[in-house]
Every structure is written in C-alpha cells, then in structure tokens.
C-alpha cells in the first residue's frame, strides 16, 4: 500500500510539474514572440522615419541656390576641395555619417576618402547613379563591415539633372540603444558575423560577438532560445533591409531575457514539490492506519481459505473489524455456502457425465464409420466397433498404437500432418483422401476427417474414417458411362459431318454422271471411248456406294428393307473393310455360291459386318486373320430355335471368325450389353456389339457367339432367307424412256448440277425453266402465263427450301406436279416438314435415264 501511495504521489507531482512548466514555457514563448515582433516593427518604423526625414532634408539642400551654383559652375564642381567642404557642411547639417555628391554624369565630386578606391570610384556607386537617373534610393548597405542607412536623391533644376546628393547614417550602438529603450529588448546589428551596433556593452557585447563567430545567427528567423555567455535569452535573427531590397545587407538580432521566466518555473516546481511531500506524508499515515484495521480480518480469511482447500466446507468467519472487513467476511461466508452447493452439484454433474459417456460409447459403437480418438501425438485412446470391422484390429490391439500405422506407407505422412495441424486455428478442414491398411495387409480407399477438442489443458483428436471402396466403384462406373456418352455424342457429330460431306459429294457425282452420260449419247455405242465412259459411270456408282457406306457407318441412312444379295453387299464394302482392319490383318471373304437373298436394309447389313470386323481387329493387336463367310443354314431343331429366339426355317448365315485372344465365359455372357467393353478407358464405347445385336433382331434374325481364351472368336449372324422366286435388287434398267414435251421448272442452288440437269432435260425434249433459288423460282412461276407441268426442286437450299417452295407453287398452280431431289439422307428431311415416304424423291447421284423415268411416272 505504501508503495502504491508513493507511486501515485510521485507520478501525480511529476505530471503536474511537467505540465505546468510546459504551459508556462509555451506562454512565455508566445509573449516573447509578440514582443519581438513589436520590436521588429518598431525598428522598421524607425528606419522608415529616418529615411523619409533624410529625403526631405536632402531635397531642401538640393534646392538651395548655393548648392545649384556649385553644381552648375564648372570651376566649382571641378574643385575637389570646394566640393568636399560643401559636402562636409551639409553632412553636419543632416547629422549624417558621410555624404556623397556626384555630377550629372555620375562622377563622384565629393566623398570621404575611405569610400574611394584607387581608380577614383566608390564601392557603393550604384546608389548615386540611380539618383542621377531621377530615382530616389533608400537602402541599408554594408561598408567596411559597418551598416549604413543610405538615402540618395537627384538634384534637379528646371527639369535638368545637375547631379545627386547621398547621405548615410550608421546603424551603431546609439541607434541600437535608442531602439532597445523603445522595445525593452536587446538589439544588435550584424554584418558578416561582426557587430556593427548593439545595445549590449562591455563583456555582454563580447559574448555576443563570440556567439556570432559560431554562426548561430544565420537563418534563425524563428523565435528560439539563445545563450549569450552564461545568460539565457529568447530571440531571433532577421534579415536587415528596407523596402523591397532584393538582398539583405546584414542581420537584425532581437533578444529578450529568459532568466526571469526560468526562475518563475523553478519556483513553481519547488512549491509543487513541497505540496506533494505533504500529501505523501498524509497518505502514508492513512495507509498505515488502514492496513492495521484490515490485516487481521484478512489473515482470518486466509486461514479459512486454507481450511476450505483441505475439505472443510462448514466453518464460517466471525463478523468483526472495520465495515470493509465485516463486508468481506460476510461475502466469504456466502461464497463458502455457494461452494458447498456447487460441490454437491459437481458430484451430480460427474455422475451425469459418466452416463453421457456411456451413451456416447453406445452411439459411436453403432455408427457405420470408424471413429477413433487420439491424443495430440496421434496415439489411439478410443476405438469403436466399426473401426474393428474396418481395420480388423480388436480394441485391445488398437489402443496405444499410432493412428498413422493404420494407413498405407504413402498416406502415413499425410495422416500425421492432419493430426498435428488439427489444433491450429487456421487448420484446413474437410475430408482427406487417404489409403487405409487392414490387419491382413489389404489396402482400401477411405476418407479421413479429424476434429480437435480439449478437456482442460489437454488436447485430443477425434478421427472419422469412412471406407469408400463401394462408392469409388460406383463413381468409376458413372465416369465410364459419362465417357461413353461423350463418345456417343462424338459419333453423332461425325454423323452430321458425314451427312454434309455426302450431300456435297453426291452433287459432284451428279455432275460427273450427267456429263458422262451426255458424252456417251453424243459419241454413240461404237465410239472407241464409249467403254472408257462406261467405266467412269461405274466409278460414279462406286463413289455413290462409298457415300452410302459412310452414311451407314454414321447411322445417317434411313431404313429401307429390300431384297439383297448378302455376298454382293459385302463385296461392295470389302475395300472399306480392308482399310478399317489395317494391312497387318489378313481379311478373307468367302461369298455364297447361291441362295443368299435376304429382305433387309442394305445399311444394316453393311454396319453389321463392319462392326464385327472392327471388333475382331481389336482382339488381334499383333495381327492375325479375319475370315468372313456367307452360306445357307437350315435351323429346324426346336431347342436351337428356342435358344436363338427364331422360328424354324432356312437362313443365310454370315460368319466372322478371328484368330484373336478369345473371351472367357463370363465376358462372353456380357458382350451384347450396352456400354460393356473389355477395352481400356477411352478405347471403346461398348456400343458396337450391342448395335449389331439390335440390327440383327430388327432384321428378324439371331446372332451366336463361339469363343474360348486363346482360341479366337466366331460370330454367326443368321438372317431369314428371302421367299423363293424373289430376285435381288439390280440397277435400274437401261431401256429407253419416251421423250417429253412438257414444261419443267428446275430449281437447284448448285450451278454445275443445275446446268447438267437442264441440258439432260432439254435433250429429252422438255422445256426447262431454270432457277438458282426458291425466290427466283417463284418469280419465274408468277411471270409465266403458260402452264408449268412439273416442279423439279432440290429439298435443302439457302433461303427458301424446296418444301416451302412446293407448297406455294401448289397453292398457286394446283395442276403442277412435284418431284424432289437431294444429296442429303432422307431422315434429315423430317425437321423441314417433308415425309420421304409420302413424296417422290430422287437420291443424288442419279442417271439421266432414271431421271426421265421418274419424270414420266410423276407426270403420268
């Protein structure tokens, strides 16, 4: 308590003394700044008044007839003694330190000897010369390290400048003393570090000179403390000038004594110290009395606290001592009663916590995830039953082990890092993917979540470990499905690309075929190039077949069941098959000798054999043999019919056999499932064999699989044999078609195709009205008054398509027939409002004979 009182009293006294001295010092500085500003203003007023008085007196002198006669007379002005005598006389009249008289040309006529140099000019010669140029001059100049107030005025008579008169007044001790009496400050005029005049005398003047020798008077225009000898002053140094002089000739020093202020501050601090000592003594006496009244009750409270620590909860303190001691004893007794109540509640709370722990153990043991509690070092302290099932360790085996030992070597470092960082405020939270290690050595993927908690000062970790093996399996399956879907979308994009390529290719083939047929007609059957042109037509047919195969491969060709010769279909795609399987595969095709007619879609048959051959190629990465055979098969066995899901009868069997790796029974049982594939990720979609299975079923047939590991694979496709007497589809007959005389409106946006079609129709006898667009065709139709018998239009064109054009023409000309043509697949027309089965449609490329035949049929 004594220490506290001493500390408070000392800080209080120090603060008061410091603040008081600062306030007094600040006010003293402000008062000194005001006084010195007034002193500077008084000096400037004195200098200005002296200069104005001197200027008036010089004006009176220069107007005297005697002065004019001296200046106007050449003899007198050239007599130096006369002029100097006159100047000294007037100098005494003006009470000036010296006077200078110059002629009208600026020549010095009279001046003190100390002002003249060896060449007869004066050092401050600029001032008299300004007076000669009719300028009055007032300035403070430094001459021989002395300061002078110089006033110069021209001598003018009848507007003629006779010369100039200059008087100078020294800024000496007398002027400094007069100014000091007015301003009650000490004054000094300084030039080049030397005192020109000062109100100081004796030793104080020498002390000021010593101070100036150290340069303390330079650039100290602000008010600050000075030390002149041993005496303190407050003052400043100011440039010494008058009016608007560009540069000061000297320095004005204004000083005010600071010793009285310091004595005043010391007196205040001393008085505060005595007052503080008295307060401190009173505080010490009071604290002693207060401590004696409080120490005994406090000792009793300390003894009672020791008894409570020993387990004694029923004792109470006596009420004695000061009011404060009684209040403390009463409060302590109340606290004792409260602690007794809290002790009982704590015992009850401990029992509740034990029950809660038992419930916690029951919940954690029933959780499906492994729950493990550890200390901050990762040593296992708690182990639930799910952890036993997950890792294979019993509770006794797991307790005391590091949690990281339950992870694979690659995940142990991450596990330790997660446990170490869990207690940090900025620790990363969430699930971490790690790899667990069971007791039997098997590894499994799992998710690790760690939470930090405290019990008192001890830190703990609780880890939840979830086995995600099944979930990863499902995620992988879903990822494969997504990849397969992307592959299907790519195939769909390829189909759209193939459709566009087929359209342009078919248009080009139509032009080639048209011109070739025209040349064959013009040259005749016996021409030497007739056979060559027929080969060109066959090449066009082969190219058209390639286009159809491209559309079939991309599944853009419409389903058109027809009578087909399977051997002929496979022969048409043989070249394409060889390209697909590669040069390292020996492709062998054995056609049927006879009896291989089926009623099916050509594109389906081509796609079946293509997919089977591609699948066989993938089973032989190092090369091998693919054998494709066609032959009749008679299926009558009811068991075989039931197994294949077909009716008894005769079938055409397409066999694709490879010398690849073969398949085990489990894999063979799933090959026709959609998206099932044995290839690596990204190598296949698993849709090829599923598509083959669907196409075979759509054609009314069945497919068989015979395979063994290391023995290759054989697919047998059974397609129903066509009815007896049916004939395969052949090329359109070459018999002649009756020429026409009707009018045909031809609409085709491709110029080469339009030109050859027009020439073909005109050669067949038709009147042709050609248009490059739907809008142009409408203009031709509306301008023609005669009948238009048939509209031959492309289906898809820029702007107005052929369907919209036919609808408008049909409305305006009901008797006009319509024949469509296109190089696009038929199924692409549905979105343009055209049903290919309800209209007549020519698929490009087509022969001139087929075109004329279709025209006759439509017109009929």
Phi, psi and omega in degrees: 000318177299318179299319179296317179297317180297318181295315181295314182297316180297314179297320180296313181297316179300317180296315181296314180298317180297314182294318182296314180296322179295318180295314181297317180297319180296315180295323179295319178298317180295319179295318179295320179299320179294316181296316182291326175296321177293321179296320179295320178296322178295319177298315180297322178294319181295315181297315182296318181295316179298318181295319180294320179296316179297322180295319179294317181295320177297321178298322178293320181295314183291344178269354179291141179299326182295316181296321181293322181293320176300315184287329183277335183276129180289324181293316182289317183292337180271351180272104185298319183297317180297317183292322180290325178296317178298317183296319179294323179297312180291331179295321177292324178297318184277354185057033181270159178288321173200164179227152180228131177243133179234158177280179180295335179271001179093007180282137182285122180261328181207134179191159175296152183296326184290348181267353186257141178266182184293330182271007175086012178250161182259148179295312178270051188286346184292331184289310177299324180295324176295325179293323178298327180273028175069019179254129173276137186232137173228127182201158173254119185240151174258118180234119180053048178058032174229149183257137181227144168268115186252128178236126182232142182213139179287149175262110186242133175224121180053051178062015178246133180277115180273336182162206179217158178230127182234131176239147182230140182236123185282138174272090188245195183295325182298311179296321179296319180294317178300316180292328179293322178294326181287316188264351184057036177228163175271134187241144174212137174253126187236136175223125179053041178079001180249149182276117177275327178198145184204153174276350175285156175223157173064229185295325182294325178294319179292323177297322177294319178298320177296320178297319181292332180297334179272005174074021183286347183272357184277132172056037176246061181287338178279158181284131181208175180276140178240157175230109179253103188068236178260000185264135177273141176225164170233130185185193181203164179245130187232147178299140184256110181200179180220139179066223182255043179297136182292331182217142181279140181277336182204198185229138175259121179252125179242122183232144177228138186296138182250350183300317178301321180295317180297320178296324179295317180295319180296322179296319181294315180299320180296316179297320179294323179297317178295318178297319179295321179298320179295316179296320180297317179298316178296321180294322179296316180297318179295322181291324177297314180297317182293321180294323179296325181283339184255341188293317182297309177300325180292324178294321177297318180297321180295319178296318180294324178296323177295321178295320178297322178296332179278355177108004179273112186250356190255347182286148180234149180280145174286151180269098180208167180095199182290171180299323178294318179296319178298318180296322179292320178296318179297316179296323181291322177295321177296321179295322180297316178298319180295319180295325177297319179293319180294327179297318178295319179294324179296320178298318179294321179296323178298319178296321178295320179296323178296318178294322179295321178297320179296321177295319179300317179297321179295319181293313182295326179288339178266354180290144180286339181267153176287126179242122185228129175254139181225169170276186184294341179268001178086013177278130188289130178243336180222144187213111181272175186292326178296328176295323176299314181293325184286314187258340179090359179265139171286168182298318181296326180285329186276324184299133180091350178275152172289139179298327181296338179289347178272002180252161176294158181305328181289334185258354184295319179298317179296321179298314179298320180295320179296316181294319181292324183274351187296329182278353181280144180297328182264019183293144178286130181251167179119186181272140178243134178276118178228176180239118181278162181228113181283170181296328180277004177093354179285148179254153179208146177285142179210164177250134183244124176237127184238132176240147181253141177210163183233148171232098188073231178268353183273139179257147181221165177230141173238123183249135172250124185240120183245127175284117185248028181299310182295319181296320178296324179296316179293321178297320179295319178297318179295322179296320178296321178297320178296317179296321178294322177297319177299321179294321177298320178295322176297318179297323178294320177296322177296324178296318179295320177296318180297324179297316179293320179296319180298322180298309181295321181293320179294323177297317179296320179294325179297320179294313181300314182294321181295311180293324179296314179297322180296319178294321179298321179292317184289329181276333180090166185288337186263005180288150185294336180264004182297318180295323178296318180294326177295324176295325176298318179296320178295323177295322176298318178297319179295320178296319177297322177296320177298321178297316179298322178294321177300317178292324177296315181298325179269004178059040177255359182270137180289155179282119180227085178298137179201168177287125185228146170265111187299321180297321180293320179298315181292325178297324179293330182258010184298316180298319179295320179298317181298321178294322183289319185279338177096165184284341181277001178252130176272105182266119180240123181243125179244104181286163178282141178294327180189169173066046178236037177275134176226158175255100185203175177276130181302316181298325179294316180298316180297319182291325178298309183291326179295313182295321179294320179291320178296320178296320178294322178299318181294336178279355181231071183297336181259014181093166181167205183233135172243122180248121179249122181231148179234133179194163180282151178219138179249111182254109181236341183294122180301324179296315179296321179297318179295319180296320182275342181076034180230169177273158177294143180160189181262141185225155170262122185255124175258117184248131175237115185238135178235166178252036185277201186285338183078178183224150175280165184301324181295313179294319181298331180286349184240006188294334182268005178284138177298137176071005175273130180212148175263001181280166178292164180301131180086357182264347181193160182263342184077020182251346187299304182289328176296321177294318178301316180300316180294319181293321179295316179295322179296331179273004178083018183247196181214163181227139179240154180231130176231115184207154174210146178301129179080000183242003179087182184224142177230124173255132178240117181257120180256118179244138183300134177289138181293161182297149179297136179099342177287152181240150180290155178290132178239178180293157180298140182299155182260011181296151185290154180244141181299131179295159182246162179235002186282173178260129181241127174267107184264125181236113181210125184280337177277117187298314180300320179294319181296321182294312183291325177294321179295316180295322180295315182291319179294324177294332178275003175100001183275148170274124188247128171251108187263140178220146182265354180205169179294320180295319178295323178295321178295319177299316179297317182296320183283334179275339183273128180271333181284172184284143171249117189279326185212141175255113176254107189227146171290150183282308185254118180220156175298146180078240179278125179276173184294329180295311179297321179297316181296325179293320180290317180296321179296325178289324182273331181227083185300334184275353182281128177275162184231134173229121181266156174215152182195153172260359178272158173298154186293326186289348178282351184278342187298323180286351175259011175083022182242126176264110184299335181279348184254359182228168174269127186223128175262126180267121179291146355276153179223157181277162178297322180296317179294322179297313181294323179297315179297319179300315182296321181293319180292316181292334179284000000 
